[in-house]
Structures are given as structure tokens and as C-alpha cells.
Amino acid sequence: MANGSKLVRSSKDFPDMHGLIMHAYNSDNADSRVDHLGLHKALCVLMGWNYSKPPDNSKTYQFLAADEAAANWDDLIIWPPVVIIHNTITGKGKDGRMEGLGNKAMDNKIRAYLRLQIKAGGQRLTRIYFEHNLKLKQDVLARSTRYPNKITTIRAEIDLAYARSISDYQYLGFAGGKSKSVYGRDGHLGTTLVKFSGDQPGLKEAMRFAEFFEKENHGRKAWARVQPLTFGRDDEKNPNLMRVDEKTGEKMRIFYGYLGTASDLDKVDADTRKKVVIESRREYLSR
């Protein structure tokens, strides 16, 4: 199936992936031409091959630099967009099933988590704000040199800039997101989806939220590096999975998150898989 239209053929018609791609690219059925080309592109991206080069029996289209293939994988995103968050497990229940943060609890946890990150990174946030607002930065610095007697006013402007940076960071991708926990046969899987609206504002929110995790070194690659084979009691001793709140002494899970792509469909629940499609992020943002 491609783009909602059924392209049904027997698997015996295509001895391998190359045969299926050749069929999709060279289909002469006008009614399903767009769907076939979409299938061709999706298959090439998932295989790490060059979809912009016409396929032929030389198979040269199957050669693509690793960085280009990775960029193509990242381009095909789950739509409407979702940010996939890991390490949301809380432990085993009395029945032996895994338990984790529920939807409302996760919404609250994420907001609290963002607030803690904001507090810990206050100075860095101010620098980020100034970097993105160069005119304000130059103006403040210039006047602090020329008019030292107005330093109180200048400090007030800096405080305002900081407040705005905090506001910007608090908004990072979560205002419109809704959490959905993912469950399996043995209970909570330690994964939560944060779903966003299927439009440009929703996509940009999701991207900002995913960027937040990446900047904190808690993105896709970091999770691949620290992900445990199974969740258990040893999690509490793992500094990559748990941290302690300095004030309260409470042990808290460290969240890892990233924007969901076509390769992540196995991480979402069955109901979500039925309702989503795959979209090119580059093409959508260029419309």
C-alpha cells in the first residue's frame, strides 16, 4: 500500500527488492503512477539507496554515501509528527507486569523536566537567546560601554531577555503535544509518544522538542548508546538512566527523545500505526 492506495501484487512477481523497485519506478498505470513512484522512493530510502537515480539492472542506484543515506532516513518522518521518548518505565507491579508513567503523569513530568533543565542551564539559555537576537546583544553591549550610569536600565533589559529566553525554552515543542504511553504483552514498554498536529506549526513544535533532547545529549544516538537490554532494579544505579534531585533527593528517570521516522514504526503502538502515514519533512516544509 502507498499513500492510501492499494498496490496489490503477489510476492512471487518480485524475486527481490530490486525487482520490486524496478516495477514501482517503471509502472505505466496512469491511475497509480504517483503511488508507485512514492513506493519507489520509500523503498530506496529505507534500503539506503539513491532514489534520485533511475533504477536499472546495473544496480548503480544502490550505492549511496552513508551520510546521504542517513539524511534520507531522517527525512521520512511519521505523520502526524511524533516525538518518541524512552526510559519512562517506573518498575514492576505486584502482578509482575511492567509499569510506567501514564499519559497525564507524563505530560506533567515533561513540563517539570523542562523546568529543571531551564533552571540548570539559565546562563546558557541567555547566551542562546542573545545569539539568536544579535541586534539586541550589540545594543546592550554598546550602551553598557557608553552609558555606565544607565547600567540599571541595561540590566533590566538583560533580565527581560532572560525571561524571554526562559519562555521560549518552556515552549519548546510541548504546548501542543499529547502523550500516549506504549504497552506490550508484559505491560508498559518504557516508551511514550508525544503526538503533534499534522500541520506546519505542529511539525515545527515537534522538531523543537526533539532538538531540546539532542542539545542535552539525550537524543537518538545517546539512547542507542545507553539503552539497557531490559529494565530492572539495576536501573537505579545507572547514571545514564537515573539522576537524583539535589534538593528533594528524589530519584528521577532521565528521558531520551527524538523525532519519529519511518524506521521507528515498530516502536509505536498498533493503533497509532494504523492512523499515520510517512511524509517527507523537506518537501512538507518547502510547500
HURA-V170938 format. One line per field, one symbol per residue. ss: DSSP state (a for helix, b for strand, c for the rest). phi: phi as a letter, one per 20 degrees, with the letter a starting at -180 (. if undefined). A space follows every 10 residues. Layout:
ss->???
phi->???
//
This chain:
ss->cbccbccccc aaacccaaaa aaaaaaccca aaaaaaaaaa aaaaaaaccc ccccccccca aacccaaaaa aaaaabbbbc cbbbbbccbb bbcccccbbb ccaaaaaaaa aaaaaaaaaa caaaaaaaaa accaaaaaaa aaaaaacaaa aaaaaaaaaa aaaaaaaaaa accccccbbb bbbbccbbbb bbbbbcccca aaaaaaaaaa aaaaacccca aaaaaacccc ccaaaaaccc cbbbcccccc bbbccbbbbc baaaaaacca aaaaacbbbb aaaaacc
phi->.clndfdebf fffcfbfgff fffffdgdef fcgffffffg ffffffemde fedgfbffmf fedbggffff fffffedfcg fcdeddmdfc peefenefdb ffffffgfff ffffffffff dgffffffff fecgffgfff ffffefcffd ffffffffff ffgfffffff fgmdgdeceb fddcfeofem ccedecfebf gfffffffff fgfffemcef fffffdgffb eaffgfeefe dcbdffeemf ecfeecbaff dgfdgfeeff ffgfddcdce fffffef
//
